């Protein structure tokens, strides 16, 4: 085994320290802004500790971050939209990914290429067709319509990600299930799907983040203040002239808590599944 020299180890540690500072410094500044009662507008100097410590900013943001909804109301809308987008992306994406991974049919390569192009298209390119489609079925201004929009944005990545995982599952395992009397659907649910769960969890996380953090397209489809999401509320504070940086920081911190929880849950689940898969193989 090659031994790392002392000067190389020092350089590695310094590099990691710079990366850590680059990541943690904005978080520290955000935290100080959320707890500083002396901050009335945007910050004008760099500080890592609040001048006047307070929790009233969080209380204010919790009660009325937007004109019509409290933080729980905004969080409810965000979780409905993001959770629904993740569920639809996984359910429909898994079926399409399995079809592309296991079967051969006319137009397969064209379909895969179209999905690849869709994965690299900016979301704004889908605004006009989705607007017209949802307007024609009278769902444009609803949370369901917004859920469909974010599902369409996340689906290409989810399909490509899960397709690679399904291809990695040996066909012999499915054939063994067929010999035991299982049908195609049963073999997919009990054999293929459990082995592909890590990739499915990644796809679900990406789709959730798309629906939870996107706001630019959402303003095109949401007209009622009762359907505003957390990301839209954050962008609304930013667009306000003279908006309080403390309110923005507090809302951003509260908004990040559900994402951190979801990521921790999925991370632990992914690690457990990978360990079990490695032991079984």
Buried (B, 14 or more C-beta within 10 A) or exposed (E): EEEEEEEEEEEEEEEEEEEEEEEEEEEBBBBBBBBBBEBEEEBEEEBEEBEEEBEEBBEBBBEEBBEEBBBEBBBBBBBBBBBBBBBBBBEBBBEBBBBBBBEEEEEEEEBBEEBBEBBEEEBEEBBEEBBEBBEEEEBBBBBBBBBBBBBBBBBBBBBBBBBEBBBEBEEEEBEEBEEEEBEEEEBBEEBBBEBBBBBBBBBBBBBBBBBBBBBEBBEBBBEEEEBBBBBBBBBBBEEEEEBBBBBBBBBBBBBBEBBEEBBEEBEEEBEEBEEEBEEEE
